[in-house]
Amino acid sequence: MSAEDTLAVCMLIVLLVAAGTVMTILFSMMRNAGKKDELADLLEEEETAPEPESEPAGPDDEPGQPWEKDADWWRE
């Protein structure tokens, strides 16, 4: 076997390993496609749970330090 043949055989081996890896990933995805994950169920329950209403975020009514500017200083 010459050097050129060795290179071609090595390239074929690399391509076969890559194709096998892709086929394994696709096979596992097809096998698990119909299964529903328990974590997904828990996340869906959390999304549908009503969230408590909170006050809108806004400037605080508490006076700040003397060196701090007001929150809406840029409007003046």
N, C-alpha and C positions, 0 to 999 in steps of 0.2 A: 504494500500500500504506500503510495507516494504522499508527499506533504499536502498536495492539493486535495487528495482523496480524504485525508485525515481532517482537513478543514471542513469539507463538505459533510462528512459524517458527524462532526461536532455540531455544526449548524443544524443538521436534521434533529439531533438529540435535543438541542436547546428548543427548537420549535415544537417538538413533541411534548416536552415537559411544559412549555407555556400553554399549548393547546389543552393538555390534560388538566392544568390548573384552572383554566377558564371553564372547561366542561364540568369540573367538580363544583365550582362556584355556582354555575347555572343549575346543575342538578340539585344542589342543596337549596337554592332559592325556589325552584319549582316544587320541591317536596314540602317546604315549610310555608308556601304561599297561602294555603287554606287555613292554617292554624291562627288562632287569635291569641294574642299575648295578654297575660293577666295584668301586666303593667299598663298596657293600653287601656284596659277596662277601668283601672283605677284613675288614670289621667282623664278619661272621659267623664267619670263621675265627678271629679273635681271641677271640670269645666262647666258642668251643668248645675253645680251647686250655686245657689244665689249668694252673691257677695254682699256683705254689709255695706250700706251707703256711708260714705265718709264725707267730711267737709272738703270742699275744693281747696286746693293748695293756693295760698295767697300770702301776702305780706303779713307778718306777725304784728299784733297790736302792741306787743311789748316794746318799750323804748330801748334802743340800742345804746351802745357806748357813745360818748360825745364825739369821738373821731370817726364814727361810721356814718356813711351817707344813707339817706332814705332809700328804700327799695325801688321807688319810682323816680329817682333823681334825674333820669335821662328824659323824662317827659316834660320837664320844666323848660 
